[in-house]
Amino acid sequence: MSKYRSNLEFNVSELLVEKDGFTYEPCMYPYQIHKQYLPDFVHADEKILIECKGFFRSGDTQKYKAIRDCLPDWELIFILSSLKKKVRKNSNITMKEWCTKEGFMCYTINSIHKLKEYIKDKQKCRSRLKS
């Protein structure tokens, strides 16, 4: 019984595993929890979502990765209150390091002009492709 998490699982295993070809917890399967995301700012022409964050709450990092994965045509960009702030209280990684690791661009209020330059460059590329 020690391999099973409950008596019910043990009892079901007696009926399924050996007789019908089932295996117990052979691997993990990914799934999504369907929720709705309300971005702080949207640039619809360039398909950019902006999220302003002072800190990450519990579960936020998973949420933003799920949003990225569910909206592959959109780019999620963070404007952080501080690039040096830790992701969580006892974390070794900063919010900027997490963004970089996960492939998110990030800026601060003081570098928002770089975000605007990035968007202008995207617009120029898009207009060149059209002509």
Secondary structure in CASP SS format (residue, H / E / C, confidence):
PFRMAT SS
TARGET T0000
AUTHOR 0000-0000-0000
METHOD secondary structure of the structure
MODEL  1
M C 1.00
S C 1.00
K C 1.00
Y C 1.00
R C 1.00
S C 1.00
N H 1.00
L H 1.00
E H 1.00
F H 1.00
N H 1.00
V H 1.00
S H 1.00
E H 1.00
L H 1.00
L H 1.00
V H 1.00
E H 1.00
K H 1.00
D H 1.00
G C 1.00
F C 1.00
T C 1.00
Y C 1.00
E C 1.00
P C 1.00
C C 1.00
M C 1.00
Y C 1.00
P C 1.00
Y C 1.00
Q C 1.00
I C 1.00
H C 1.00
K C 1.00
Q C 1.00
Y C 1.00
L C 1.00
P C 1.00
D C 1.00
F E 1.00
V E 1.00
H E 1.00
A C 1.00
D C 1.00
E C 1.00
K C 1.00
I E 1.00
L E 1.00
I E 1.00
E E 1.00
C E 1.00
K E 1.00
G C 1.00
F C 1.00
F C 1.00
R C 1.00
S C 1.00
G C 1.00
D H 1.00
T H 1.00
Q H 1.00
K H 1.00
Y H 1.00
K H 1.00
A H 1.00
I H 1.00
R H 1.00
D H 1.00
C H 1.00
L C 1.00
P C 1.00
D C 1.00
W C 1.00
E E 1.00
L E 1.00
I E 1.00
F E 1.00
I E 1.00
L E 1.00
S C 1.00
S C 1.00
L C 1.00
K C 1.00
K C 1.00
K E 1.00
V C 1.00
R C 1.00
K C 1.00
N C 1.00
S C 1.00
N C 1.00
I C 1.00
T E 1.00
M H 1.00
K H 1.00
E H 1.00
W H 1.00
C H 1.00
T H 1.00
K H 1.00
E H 1.00
G C 1.00
F C 1.00
M E 1.00
C E 1.00
Y E 1.00
T E 1.00
I H 1.00
N H 1.00
S H 1.00
I H 1.00
H H 1.00
K H 1.00
L H 1.00
K H 1.00
E H 1.00
Y H 1.00
I H 1.00
K H 1.00
D H 1.00
K H 1.00
Q H 1.00
K H 1.00
C H 1.00
R H 1.00
S H 1.00
R H 1.00
L H 1.00
K H 1.00
S C 1.00
END
